[in-house]
């Protein structure tokens, strides 16, 4: 089976830096005027979560931080043979240890700036490629009463799924926290190791954006790691331990309803703003192409090369979102800055990026 891993064309990687050379003040003004011009759908990527301590997929040069990584593909994870069982042991041990930092990550100023603009009515829809749930968390923390679960679901589309839910092969859904507890119960030795990492007794391996970590350097075997049986399947008389997070893996198709809704969010908007993404995955790239086909204005706010750089009629601002979006939000909200909820949002957010040398791992699932 031949499966293509998302990439940025070599022509884009070798090209001179694209985009107009804006000062920070000019970028703020340009984005402010862009939002004012019409109904804006926002498409975000891994770069948005960097200030929350979650590593981006690619470095400033547009290349994967580890050029030699080997992802686990969808067909490998759900394979019912002994080979598939090994892949699941490998995936779930790494993910069991790597999930807590993603679970505990907090929204950064970019998340809160976008949340404030959602609260203010400037952004009707966010499409995110991220699987960390931080857009949701920003709205829940910032304006809990205004954003019940149904409204959140209607306003934020998780294009590549979420790490915070798990489902078995039969479709039975488990909260990720519950599944983590099940993994702990089945694997007490690894639960102890995880606790020691939490307390600092063991060094924490670098966590990838999809909650996966590399632990081969420990010299361990995956063979003794137990993936638990689905409790619902067991109650129905089935023994089923084939589980996956609700994340879209390489080689897995996005659900039809998600694809259709992503197109609707593009087509119903007047314009598209891309933030912190190289749009390397085709599921995101085709949305950019669709917006341009419909003659909609498109701005890309990102540091480094992207797959979209060579597309005609796309405007690029080569800058990190964290340096400008709070000020853009303040200008758009204007006189409503006396709104206590909005004011609190625009003062919120952690700035805790990974250390500069944290650059030698790579994701295992598309997200």
Secondary structure, DSSP 4 states (H G I P E B T S, - for coil): ---PPP---HHHHHSPPPSB---HHHHHHHHHHHHHTS-EEEEE-GGGGGGGTPPPSB-TTSSBSSTT--PPPHHHHT--SHHHHHHHHHHHHHHHHHHHHHHH---BHHHHHHHHHHHTTS-SEEEE---S-HHHHHHHHH-GGG--HHHHHHHEEETTEEEEEEEETT--EEEHHHHHHHHHHH-HHHHHHHHHHHHTSSPPPPBPTTS-B--GGGT--STTPPPPPPHHHHHTT-----EEEEEPPTT-PPPHHHHHHHHHHHHTSSEEEEES----SHHHHHHHHHHHHTT-EEEEE-SS--TTTTSTTEEEE-S-GGGTHHHHHHHHHGGGGG-HHHHHHTT--B--PPPTT--S---SS--
